[in-house]
């Protein structure tokens, strides 16, 4: 079982805008698509899934949401539990799962030690927003990662891949 979290953030550490306008680079989006191709399954927030359903619908998705809601053909949990995540992955024998969550979901998996790798693209933009990669106030303990790779994906943006220590 291997879970890789993928996120993109602004220079000031924000992961999304209220108005939902596209702000990440083409190269970051291409990287996301290539990582989806290489994966067996996705763990994704409902909000992220709805925004770009066509991108994700080719893979089995475990959609996490604060409230129960049915999306035809998809497994949705209205609460988080480590057991739901591990059962989804182990029962289906998925070897490589992508985590495409928001701060709350990312923090749940981080606290439970389920994130093996983090890919983080930094885009050269600053904007107003509140959401960071994690819900910093709810991180239980320090978690250490090592740099696995750093690469420039275009003239102004770079990607860093961190592995769990």
N, C-alpha and C positions, 0 to 999 in steps of 0.2 A: 504494500500500500504506500503510495507516494502522492503527496498533495503539494501542488505548486500554486502559490498565490500570485496573481498578476494585477498590478495597479499602475496607474499613471497619475502623476501629481504635478501641480504648478510649482514654480520656484518658492512660493510661500506656503507650500505643503497642503494645498487644498486639492481634493479629489473630484469635486464636481461643482457645477454652477447651478444656482437656483433655476435659471431659465433654460438649462439643459442644452445650450448651444454647443456645437462641436468645437473643441479647442485643442484636442490632441493631434499630433502630426500623422500624415499618411503612413510614415514608417512605423510609428507605434501601432497603428491599426493593423498594418501588414504583419507585424510581429505577433499581435494577439491572434490573428487568423491562423498563422502558422502553428502557434501553440495549441489552438483548439484542434487543428488537424491531427497533431501528434498525440492527443489525449483520448482516453477511453470514455471519460465522463466529465460532467461539470457540476460543481456546487455553486449556486448562484442566488443572488437576492432577487426577489420578485421584481423590484424596481428596475434592476439591471436587465433582467430577462425581457420584460415588457418593452423596454426602450429599443432593443435590437433583436427581437425574437428570431428573425430569419438567420442571423449569424449563429445562433445557438441551437436551433432546432434539429441539426443533424446529429447531435450527440445526446445521450441520455443525461437528463438534468435532474438534480435534486434541488428544488426551489425552496428557499427558506423565506418565510414571511411572518410578520408580527401577528397577522390575523388570518384565520382560515379563509381560503378562497380556492375555488376549483378552476384550474386551467386544463382544458381537455387534453388528455394524453400525457400529462406530466405528474410526477410525484411531488407533492407539496406538503411541507410540514409547517404548522403554524407556531411552532416553538423549536428551540434548538436543544439538541441533546447529542452528546458524543456518541451515544449508542445508535441514533438514527444515521449519523454520518458513517460510522464504521460498518454498520449493517448494510447500508446502500453499497458501499465499496466492496466489502468482502463477499456478500451474497452473490454479487454479479461478477466477481473476480476481476475487478478493474485494477489495472496496474498503475495507471497514471491519471490522476484527477486534477482538474484545474479549479481553483477557488477564485470566483469572480464576484466577490461580495463587497459590501460596504463596511464602514467602521465597526458596526455591531457584530456582524457575522465574522469578520476577520478576527476580532478580539476573542470571540468565543472559541474559535479554532486554535488561535495562538495560546490561550490559557490552558487548553486541553492538550497542548503539545502535538497537534495534528499537522502543523505547517512544516514541511520539510525544506521548502525553498521559496524565496520571494523574488520576483522580477519586478523591478521598479523603474519606470521611465520618468525622467524629469524633463518637463517641457518648459521652454523659456517664456513663460507668461505669468503674470501676477493678476489675480482677481479676487473679489470678495466672495467669501464662503465660510462655512463652519466645519465641513466634514474633512477629517484627516484620514490617513490610512487605517488607523486603529482608533477605538474609543479609549483615549489615553487614560481617562479617569478610572477605567475598569480593568486595566491590565494588572493581573495578580502579582506576578513576580518578574524580575528581569529575565529577558530571553536573549541569548547571544547567538549571533550569526557571523559567518565569515564571508568575505567577498570571494565569489567563484569566478565572476567575469564582469568586466566593465568595457562597454564599447559605445562609440559614437554612432548613432543611427542616422543622423543627418548633420548638417552644418551646426545646428544649435541645440540638439537634444541628445541625451545619452541614456543608456540602459545599464542598470547594475543588477546583477543576479547574486543573491545572498543564499548561502546554504546554512541549515541549522547546525550549530556547533555540537 
